Amino acid sequence: MIRSELVQKIADENPDLALRDVEAIITTFFDEISRRLSSGGRVELRGFGAFSTRARDARTGRNPRTGEVVDVDAKRVPYFKPGKEMRLRLNV
């Protein structure tokens, strides 16, 4: 499912909300998750899962096209851990 499909699905299930209002809600939702993660926080949605970040150390990598050795800086990457209810639904 892509973002526009999500917006349309929510708008269809809530005819009292205008499409632009649903879009604003979805945008705010994703922006707040991103903002919290960028500040080092965590977002937990009960029954769905938790978003957090994990640290990746600096390393030496290779350019897959040329084979050239490349230094890769240390960074934080997003991580999602599914909740118990989601794992149960997926393994029915």
N, C-alpha and C positions, 0 to 999 in steps of 0.2 A: 504494500500500500504506500502510495506517495502522499505528500502533504495535501495536495489539492483534493485527492480522494477522501482523506480524513476530514477535511473541511466540509466537503459535500455530504458525507455520511452524517456528520453531526448536524448540519443544517437540515437535512431531510428528517432526522429524528426529532428535531426541535423547530417546528414550523413558526413558532412565535419569535424566533431569532432571525435577524437579517443575515444574509451571507457575509456581509462586511463585518458584522459584529462577531460572527464565529471566527472569521479570519483573524480579527484583532485578539480574540481570546487565545487561539492557537499560537499566534506570534508571541504574545506575552508569556504563555506557558513555556515555550521553547527558549525564549530569551532569559527567563528567570532561571531555568536549569543551567544554561550556559554561564550566566553571571555567577551563580553559586559555585559551579565547578571551577571557574577561572579564579575565584578568590580562595580556592583550596577547600571549599566546603563539600558537603555531600547532600544528595537529594534522595529521600526514601519515599516511595509510593507503596503503601501497604497493599499486599496481595499482588503487586505487579513486580517490583524489584527496586534496586538501589543503584543510583549513578554515583560514581566517585572518580577520582583520578589515581593513577599509579605513576610512579617515577621510573623513567628509563635512564640508565646510565649512558654516558658517552661511550661510543664504540667506533671501531673501524669497519666500514662497510665497503661494498664494491658497486660500481655503476654497472648494472646488468647489460647495458649496450656495449660499453667499451671495455669493461673489466678493470677500469681504473680504480685504484684505492681512494676512498673518500672518507673523511672524518665526519661522523654523525654526532651532533651535539646532544648533551643530556636534555631530556624534555619530560613533560608530564603528558600522559595520554588518557583519554576518557576510558572508563571501565564500567560495565553494566553487570550486575549480579541479579539474576532473576529471583523473584520471591518464591516461596513454597507453593502458593496457589498456582502460579504460572507454570512451575515445573510439573505439578500434578496434571494440569490441563494438557500440557504438551505430551505427556507420557500415558495418556488414557488408551 
